[in-house]
Amino acid sequence: MIIKEKEYPADAIRQLEEIIGLHNVPERVKARAKRELWALKRGWQGERDAAYFINFYFGDSRNWAIIHDLRIEYGGVTAQIDHLMIGRTLEIYVLESKNFSHGIKITEKGEFLVWYNNRYIPIESPIEQNRRHVLLLKKLLKGENLLPKRLGVPLQPTFRPYVLISPKARVIRPSRKKFDTSEVIKMDMFARRVRADADETNPIAAVGFIAKLISAQTLKDFAAALLQYHKPLEIDYYKKLGVERRLVQVQKPRVEAQKSQSGYFCAKCGKPVSKKVAMFCLQHKERFGGKIYCFDCQKTISSPPKNYKPSS
């Protein structure tokens, strides 16, 4: 069951496109805005592709609760978790998705290099990044007493971190003896990995999993409680790039002519929607959680779980 979909970054894209379209902004600032826009759309594409495979295999199952794009802040630390999949045996898959469509190389020391402009450039290790997400998630679940209980005792989850990459990406790996890259898998192979994890579980551990089996409703409530700690990231690109908003106001009529006449966009696919469709969604908050969706995307949205409170 899908608890939260990935939201299209419509406001961020709007800001960057406005900045790029301004006449009286230095070209170096526009170049930065174009790079930001490229990275934003690329990241969105990678997460959307990963979400497709996750939803395809597990979205309709009551044995799994899926949260896409979960950003949590706890103890002064922030984690942006691309995808979270929680099973009824409290197996929690923490998934980082990367759109390395042009190829990636992992060295024997665990360094990650991506192919860009005909050369390899180093990037932050997504494996280590994802492991930090797991540590913060553990602290949040324990500190806020969110875990389901049995006889008053919190059930302990099993965390499984993976990095999902494009099915089309070429991956150059070191030997497993030098550096284990088994946490890096292609998106279209994720379902097989989940099945393999179940098959590789030893009999003693399997008994432990069964002992902490929770109901589908408890799973849904647990995921909904965790979702309350989601804090969406809102970036002011005008401030970040040093652009005065009054410059935007001068060209406002020209910029708005390129946008939706109603000013409303679908939270899932980013398409413009009419005011009538927007008002329908807002009048049915119990179904859409206070979000606006186009007619096609409305068909994919199920009612929010019990005790769900939409983000403000």
C-alpha positions in Angstrom: 0.0 0.0 0.0 1.3 3.4 -0.9 1.3 5.9 2.0 3.0 8.8 0.2 3.9 9.4 -3.4 6.9 11.4 -4.7 5.8 15.0 -5.2 6.7 16.9 -8.3 8.9 19.9 -7.4 6.7 22.4 -9.2 7.5 25.4 -7.1 11.3 24.9 -7.3 11.1 24.4 -11.1 8.9 27.5 -11.4 11.4 29.7 -9.5 14.4 28.5 -11.6 12.6 28.9 -14.9 11.6 32.5 -13.8 15.2 33.3 -12.9 16.5 31.9 -16.2 13.9 34.0 -18.1 14.8 37.3 -16.6 16.5 39.9 -18.8 18.5 41.8 -16.2 20.2 38.9 -14.5 23.9 38.2 -15.1 24.6 35.2 -17.4 26.7 33.5 -14.6 23.6 33.5 -12.4 21.5 32.1 -15.2 24.1 29.4 -15.8 23.9 28.4 -12.1 20.1 28.4 -12.3 20.3 26.1 -15.4 22.6 23.7 -13.5 20.3 23.6 -10.5 17.3 23.0 -12.8 19.1 20.2 -14.7 20.1 18.5 -11.4 16.6 18.9 -10.0 14.9 17.4 -13.0 17.5 14.7 -13.3 17.0 13.8 -9.6 13.2 13.8 -10.0 13.5 11.5 -13.0 15.7 9.0 -11.1 13.4 8.9 -8.1 10.3 8.6 -10.3 11.8 5.7 -12.2 12.7 3.9 -8.9 9.2 4.6 -7.5 7.7 3.0 -10.6 9.4 -0.3 -10.0 8.7 -0.3 -6.3 5.0 0.5 -6.8 4.7 -2.0 -9.6 5.7 -4.9 -7.5 4.7 -3.9 -4.0 2.2 -1.0 -4.3 -0.9 -3.1 -4.2 0.3 -5.4 -1.4 -1.1 -5.0 2.1 2.1 -6.6 3.4 4.1 -3.5 2.6 3.8 0.2 3.3 5.6 2.5 0.9 6.6 6.1 1.6 8.4 8.0 -1.2 10.4 11.1 -0.5 10.6 11.2 3.3 12.6 14.1 4.8 13.1 13.9 8.5 15.0 16.2 11.0 16.0 14.8 14.3 18.6 15.8 16.9 19.9 18.5 14.6 20.5 16.1 11.7 18.6 15.8 8.5 18.0 12.8 6.3 16.3 12.9 2.8 15.1 9.3 2.3 14.1 8.7 -1.3 12.1 5.6 -0.7 11.0 3.7 2.4 9.4 0.3 2.3 8.1 -1.3 5.5 7.0 -4.9 5.8 4.6 -6.6 8.2 7.6 -8.4 9.8 9.2 -4.9 10.3 11.7 -5.3 7.6 12.5 -1.7 6.6 14.1 -1.1 3.2 15.8 2.3 3.2 16.4 3.1 -0.5 18.5 5.8 -2.1 17.9 6.2 -5.9 20.5 7.6 -8.2 20.1 8.4 -11.9 23.6 7.3 -13.1 22.3 6.7 -16.6 25.8 7.3 -18.2 27.6 4.9 -16.0 29.3 4.5 -12.6 32.6 3.1 -11.3 33.2 1.9 -7.8 36.8 1.6 -6.8 38.4 -1.0 -4.5 38.5 1.6 -1.8 34.7 2.2 -2.1 35.0 5.5 -3.9 32.2 6.3 -6.4 33.0 7.9 -9.8 30.4 8.9 -12.3 30.9 9.4 -16.1 30.5 13.0 -17.0 31.8 15.0 -20.0 33.9 12.1 -21.1 35.7 11.6 -17.8 35.0 10.1 -14.4 34.4 12.6 -11.5 34.1 11.7 -7.8 30.9 11.9 -5.9 29.8 11.3 -2.3 29.3 7.6 -1.6 25.6 6.8 -1.8 26.2 3.7 0.4 27.6 5.8 3.3 24.9 8.4 2.7 22.2 5.8 3.0 23.7 4.2 6.1 23.6 7.6 7.8 19.9 7.7 6.9 19.4 4.4 8.6 21.1 5.6 11.8 18.9 8.7 12.0 15.8 6.7 11.3 16.7 4.3 14.2 17.2 7.3 16.5 13.8 8.8 15.5 11.9 5.5 15.9 13.4 4.9 19.4 13.4 8.5 20.6 9.8 9.2 19.6 8.6 5.7 20.7 7.0 5.0 17.3 7.7 1.3 17.0 4.7 -1.1 17.2 4.6 -3.0 20.6 3.7 -6.4 21.7 2.8 -6.9 25.4 4.1 -3.4 25.9 7.6 -4.1 24.4 8.6 -2.3 21.2 9.2 -4.7 18.3 12.7 -4.4 16.8 12.9 -3.8 13.0 15.5 -5.1 10.6 17.0 -2.5 8.3 18.0 -3.2 4.8 19.7 -0.3 3.0 20.1 -0.4 -0.8 21.1 2.1 -3.5 19.0 1.8 -6.7 20.5 2.9 -10.0 19.2 3.2 -13.5 18.6 -0.1 -15.3 20.5 1.4 -18.3 23.6 2.4 -16.3 26.9 0.6 -16.8 28.4 -0.4 -13.5 32.1 -1.1 -13.1 32.6 -2.9 -9.7 35.7 -4.2 -7.9 35.8 -7.8 -6.7 33.7 -8.5 -3.7 36.8 -9.4 -1.7 38.2 -5.9 -2.3 34.9 -4.0 -1.6 31.4 -5.3 -1.2 29.0 -3.5 -3.6 26.0 -5.8 -3.1 24.0 -2.8 -1.7 24.1 -1.2 -5.1 21.5 -2.8 -7.5 19.6 -1.8 -10.6 16.0 -0.6 -10.1 14.5 -3.4 -12.2 16.2 -6.0 -10.0 14.9 -4.7 -6.7 12.0 -7.1 -6.4 14.3 -10.0 -7.0 16.6 -8.7 -4.3 13.6 -8.6 -1.8 12.8 -12.2 -2.6 16.4 -13.2 -2.3 16.6 -11.5 1.2 13.6 -13.6 2.3 15.2 -16.8 0.8 18.5 -16.2 2.5 17.0 -15.7 5.9 18.2 -18.5 8.2 15.5 -20.6 10.0 16.2 -19.1 13.4 15.8 -15.6 12.1 12.7 -16.6 10.2 11.0 -17.6 13.4 11.9 -14.2 14.8 10.3 -12.5 11.9 7.1 -14.5 12.3 7.0 -13.7 16.0 6.9 -10.0 15.3 4.4 -10.2 12.4 1.9 -7.2 12.7 -1.5 -6.7 11.0 -1.9 -4.8 7.8 -3.8 -2.1 9.8 -1.0 -1.8 12.4 1.5 -1.5 9.5 -0.6 1.3 8.0 -0.9 3.2 11.2 2.9 2.8 11.9 3.8 4.2 8.5 1.3 7.1 9.0 2.8 7.9 12.4 6.2 8.0 10.8 4.9 10.3 8.0 4.0 12.9 10.6 7.7 13.7 10.9 8.1 14.5 7.3 9.4 18.1 6.8 9.4 19.1 3.1 12.4 21.0 1.9 11.5 24.5 0.6 14.3 26.3 -1.1 14.2 30.0 -2.0 16.2 30.0 -5.2 16.0 33.7 -5.5 17.8 34.1 -2.2 20.2 31.2 -2.9 21.2 32.7 -6.3 21.2 36.3 -5.1 18.3 37.4 -7.3 16.0 40.2 -6.1 12.3 39.3 -6.3 11.4 42.8 -7.5 13.1 41.8 -10.8 10.6 39.0 -11.2 7.7 41.3 -10.4 8.7 43.6 -13.3 8.4 40.7 -15.8 5.5 39.0 -14.0 2.9 39.3 -16.7 5.2 37.9 -19.4 6.3 35.0 -17.2 2.8 34.1 -16.0 1.6 33.9 -19.6 3.7 30.8 -20.0 2.1 29.1 -17.0 -1.2 27.5 -16.2 -4.1 30.0 -16.4 -5.4 28.7 -13.0 -2.0 28.7 -11.3 -2.6 25.2 -10.0 -0.4 22.2 -10.8 -0.6 18.4 -10.1 1.4 17.5 -7.0 2.4 14.1 -8.7 3.1 14.8 -12.3 3.4 18.6 -12.4 0.9 19.1 -15.2 -1.3 22.3 -14.9 -4.8 21.7 -13.7 -8.0 23.8 -13.9 -9.4 25.7 -10.9 -12.4 23.3 -11.0 -10.2 20.2 -10.6 -8.1 22.0 -7.9 -11.2 22.9 -5.9 -12.5 19.3 -6.2 -9.2 18.0 -4.6 -9.2 20.6 -1.9 -12.8 19.9 -1.0 -12.0 16.2 -0.6 -9.0 16.4 1.8 -9.9 13.1 3.4 -9.0 11.4 0.1 -6.2 13.6 -1.3 -4.6 14.8 1.9 -4.8 18.4 1.0 -2.9 18.0 -2.2 -4.0 18.8 -5.8 -3.9 16.2 -8.5 -4.9 16.1 -12.2 -7.7 13.9 -13.3 -5.4 11.1 -14.4 -3.4 11.1 -11.2 -6.5 11.2 -9.0 -7.2 7.6 -10.1 -3.9 6.5 -8.6 -4.5 8.1 -5.2 -6.1 6.0 -2.4 -7.5 7.3 0.8 -4.9 8.3 3.3 -4.3 6.0 6.3 -6.0 6.3 9.7 -4.8 9.3 11.7 -3.1 10.8 8.6 -2.5 14.5 8.8 -1.5 16.3 5.6 1.6 18.4 5.6 0.9 22.1 6.0 
